[in-house]
Every structure is written in structure tokens, then in C-alpha cells.
Amino acid sequence: MKRTPTTEEREREAKKRRLLEELEDTWLPYLTPKDDEFYQQWQLKYPKLILREAGRVPEALHEEVRAAFRSLHARGCLFRDLVRVQGKDVLTPVSRLLIGNPGCTYKYLNTRLFTVPWPVTGSDAKYREAEIAAACQTFLKLNGHLQAETVQAWEQLAARERADVDAVPVCIGPDFPRVGLGAFDAPDEADIRNRSAYNVTLLNFMDPQKMPYLKEEPYFGMGKMAVSWHHDENLVERSAVAVYSHSFADPEEESEDDPQLEGRDPDIWHVGFKISWDIETPGLAIPLHQGDCYFMLDDLNATHQHCVLAGLPPRFSSTHRVAECSTGTLDYILQRCHAALQNILHEADNGDVSLKSLEPAVLKQGEEVHNEVEFEWLRQFWFQGNRYKKCTDWWLGPMAQLEELWRKMEFMVEMAILHLPGSVPGVGDAMHVVSALISTLVLSGTQQAARLQTTGSARYSRVALNRGLRGVKMTVAFSSFAGALRDESSEVADAYWPLTTCPAPFVSKDLLCKWSSPVHPPKWVLYIASCHRRGN
């Protein structure tokens, strides 16, 4: 089942088509350091893009970072991610690993990555090997260095704006011209530190020689891309991004100044920048050599797009971000689960529960949490297999805890359905309760299950394999309820009647066995039972 693109995705694709139509068979202009106007254009149109050459990083730290990259790669700790692009599930050409604060996650292109914890104060993380622990310690050390560099870059940018001078270059290099900067709303010191407080780093690795196919850059003719044009997702608004780049070996430097070579040198890795959907301003292709770092400050990530242009040698990078974690930490989802479980009045030894309230708003809120923990956490974690166990078992305990909380919420939903006819006075009131739950079950259960199914069984979590498709199962129960009531209350049931085409075998047999009402089972339960007897 193909997922319907979101409004944002449709708009983005429409912009891309219009831009390509305007270009027809021509390329937009772009600049490299050998072009006379390169640095001037950089400072006029890309003033919040900062380059720190390798010499700004202590050599000892360079050596540690290179050793950490090699150690993680040799142990198979980096993986290609299964992501969703334009409605299709694809593997990224780049292999990745997320390292960061314990319990933190980072979601991009509909895939949630879970941090391998770096050893911050108070962390109890245990690693499979001492070398992995040392690598995580190194990237925490690099994170601290890049935070300090980022704060300094912010302060320099703010100082230039306050003084209204063009004396300090954006790129800290030996031959940079002095050209004025654009307007900049300088944040205060607290804002600067918050926007530079990197809580995760996404490690990347790619060997272009082992990739059978890489996309060509479509607008400027910059050559093959390792990562297409994009904005980094799910970051704190106007926060900085810092990238440390390491290629295994740089080709001969002379080729960059070769007058016979048009455009960028395809043997050297570059980062490309352009103003989003702008066909007037030239793009930039900035060469990246061993140990170079670049920084995207303030709103640059929102107003500009960037891509990574493949060179000849293999390359690692460490991309440090201030991930927006308000709904992406272990503490957050545990608090949500415990709040939803406050509706349990009594829990029996066999797992059956009684509920405090059948109010529609309470049931709907609980089911939203139920869906969130399943689709945003359990399925997201388990469809990625055992990749995280390569480094640490830190997440296994929390996942077991979340799965147990999910099971309790599963019983809550079943009890709400089973006791609904005997607990709610009238058919109309009962349907209001059904409506409160069915909106979350149909959208989050049936549609998301169908979306996850498109990539095969690997997309299913262990929970789904053990318990079946809860969303489909419960949807059938509700739709059967509506179908059985059609003759008695057509007005409230008509809206749900089309759902009776759902396959009844997905209904749990436990649902029939657990009917506990002292009165004769109502029509909706008998309807489901008859479907089972007919083998429908």
C-alpha cells in the first residue's frame, strides 16, 4: 500500500518540478574557491556559514577522532538506514550511527534513531567492547570542542554586526578577503549557549567506490551526491549544526587550481550550499579536506539547503546537532505511558483491568499514547533489528519496560470495548465513546500498519508479531458494532458502516471469550462470533 504524500511533501515536490522546468537543459551557476567572486558571494549571501580549517583542531584530537572512526567501522557499528523518501522506503547510501545523551532519539525521514550513549556524568552505559567505550568518549570530547568553537563563531558574528565592520572574515583562512556581512539578529549569551548545546552526533560513512549508483546533482551540475539537497530535520529552532569531516586521503591538491578543470574537482569531497528555491543566487561548492569543520549558524539551515558531493576516497563525518527532543526522550514517553495508565482502577493477576472512566476524552487520550508508544518507539526500535546491540545493550531494558506498559494499555482498550454496551446508557452515548477511540484506531492502527507492511516483515516490531495487528483488530470490533446496530440506530451507525468490510479473522478470539457482562451478549459480539463461525 503506497502512502499518500503529506501536503509539505507535495509542495516541495511541486517546487522542485517548477525549478527543473525553468532550467530546462541549462545549469544554474555555482562557485568554487578558484572563482574570483567566490569569497565575496559567500559573505554576501551565506554569512552564517562558517568554515574552520583543520589547523584549528588540536592534532591530538584529530588522531583520537580518526582512531574512533576506524574502530567503530571495523566493528560494524554503522548501518544504512531504512528511510521514507517521496512515499517510498529506501536505504540510505550513507552508513550511520547516532551517539549522544542517554535516552535521547533523533528522527529523520520517518525513521527514529536511538542514541548509543556517550559517557556523560551519571551515565550507566555499558559497552560491548572497551574500544567502543573509548570511541564514544572521543566523540563526547569532540562535541565539547565543537561547542566551544560554535560559541566563538556566534560571538564573532554578533560582534561584527554590532560594530558594523567588515574586518573579520567568515572563513578563518589565510587569504580571506574582507567583505561586509548581512543583517544578523544577535542572540544573547544564554541563547548562544543553548543553540550550541549539541546533544547528539550523527556519524556518517561512505566509500564512493563501493556504491554502484549515486545521484547526479540536478540543478548546478555539481556531480555525484552522497547526500541530496536537504534541510536537517527535527532540530531546535535556529540552533547551530557543526560538522567534522575526515576523508581517508586527499587527492593531489593541484587539481583544484587546474584551469582546465571546470567546476569542482570530482576527486575531492565538497559540501554544496544554495538558497532554497532561488535560481538567481549562485550556489557554493566548498572543498572539505581532512579535519576541516563547518558550522551552520542561526537560521541558515532553514533558509538554505545543503548537499554532500562525493569525492574519490572514503569519508567519515561527525554531524553535531541540537536535536528537538521534547517528544523524543525515554523520560518523555515513560511519563506519557504512566499518565495514560492512571485510568486503571484495578488490575488482576491475569492482566485484566477495570477502568476508572469511560469518558470519550479520557479513552481517546489513552489510545493516542498507546499508538505513540507502539508506532513511534517499539516498532521503530525493533524493525531496525539488533543493530544497537553491536555497541551496547542500554536500550533493551527500557524497550522491555515500554512493551510491558504497552500490554497494559492493550488490556485497557479491550476492557473498554468489552464493557462498553453494559456501561454506557444509550446507543448514542455508546457510539460517542466508539467515535473517540475509532478515530485513533483507524488512522494510527490500520493506516500505519499498512504503511509499515510495505517494507515486509522486517518493518514489524516484536510486539506486532506476538500480539497481531491491534489497530486492525480493534477497528473490526468497532465496525462490527456499528454494523450490528445499523437497523436500530442508522444515524449513528451509518458513518461506520463502510468499515465492516475489514477482515473479521483479525478480531482476537480472546475478545469473545472475555465477554463478562451478566446479560446476554449484545448484537455486536454475536455478529463477530457469527463471522468467525462462517470463517470470514
VENJO-V709083 format. One record per backbone hydrogen bond with DSSP energy under -0.5 kcal/mol. CO is the residue of the C=O (numbers start at 1). NH is the residue of the N-H. If there is no record, write none. Layout:
CO,NH
CO,NH
This chain:
6,10
7,11
8,12
9,13
10,14
11,15
12,16
13,17
14,18
15,19
16,20
17,21
18,22
19,23
20,24
23,26
29,283
31,285
32,35
35,38
37,41
38,42
39,43
40,44
41,45
41,46
42,46
43,182
46,49
48,50
48,297
50,295
51,53
51,172
52,293
53,56
54,57
58,62
59,63
60,64
61,65
62,66
63,67
64,68
65,69
66,70
67,71
68,72
69,73
70,74
71,75
72,77
73,76
79,96
81,83
81,92
83,85
83,90
85,88
87,3
88,85
88,90
90,83
94,81
95,205
96,79
97,99
97,203
98,116
99,201
100,118
101,104
103,330
104,115
106,113
108,111
109,84
111,108
111,113
113,106
115,117
116,100
118,120
120,123
126,393
129,133
130,134
131,135
132,136
133,137
134,138
135,139
136,140
137,141
138,142
139,143
140,144
141,145
142,146
143,147
144,148
145,149
146,150
147,151
148,152
149,153
150,154
151,155
152,156
153,157
154,158
155,159
156,160
157,161
158,162
159,163
160,164
160,165
167,169
170,172
171,173
172,53
173,176
177,179
184,186
188,192
189,193
190,194
191,195
192,196
194,197
195,240
196,198
199,101
200,321
201,99
201,203
202,319
203,97
204,317
205,95
206,208
206,315
207,210
208,211
210,212
215,225
217,221
219,28
223,217
224,310
227,308
230,306
234,324
236,239
240,322
241,296
242,320
243,294
244,318
245,291
246,316
252,255
253,256
254,257
255,258
258,261
260,262
264,266
265,268
267,312
267,313
269,288
270,309
271,286
272,307
273,284
274,305
275,278
277,279
283,31
284,273
285,287
286,271
287,289
289,292
292,245
293,52
294,243
295,50
295,297
296,241
297,300
299,302
299,303
300,304
303,276
305,274
306,230
307,272
307,309
308,226
308,227
308,310
309,270
314,248
315,206
316,246
317,204
318,244
318,320
319,202
320,242
321,199
321,200
321,323
322,236
323,325
325,328
328,105
329,333
330,334
331,335
332,336
333,337
334,338
335,339
336,340
337,341
339,342
340,343
341,344
343,356
346,354
348,351
352,348
354,345
354,346
359,363
360,364
361,365
362,366
363,367
364,368
365,369
366,370
367,371
368,372
369,373
370,374
371,375
371,376
372,376
372,377
373,378
374,379
377,381
378,382
379,383
381,384
382,385
384,387
386,389
387,390
388,391
388,392
391,128
393,396
393,397
394,398
395,399
396,400
397,401
398,402
399,403
400,404
401,405
402,406
403,407
404,408
405,409
406,410
407,411
408,412
409,413
410,414
411,415
412,416
413,417
414,418
415,419
416,420
417,420
417,421
419,423
420,423
420,424
423,425
426,430
427,431
428,432
429,433
430,434
431,435
432,436
433,437
434,438
435,439
437,440
437,441
438,442
439,443
440,444
440,445
441,445
441,446
442,447
443,448
445,449
446,450
447,451
448,452
449,453
450,454
451,454
452,455
453,456
456,459
457,460
461,465
462,466
463,467
464,468
468,470
469,473
470,474
471,475
472,476
473,477
474,478
475,479
476,480
477,481
478,482
479,483
480,484
481,485
483,486
485,489
489,493
490,494
493,496
493,497
494,497
494,498
496,499
497,500
498,501
499,502
503,506
504,507
508,511
508,512
509,512
509,513
510,514
512,515
522,525
522,526
523,527
524,528
525,529
526,530
527,531
528,532
529,533
530,534
531,535
531,536
532,535
536,504
536,505
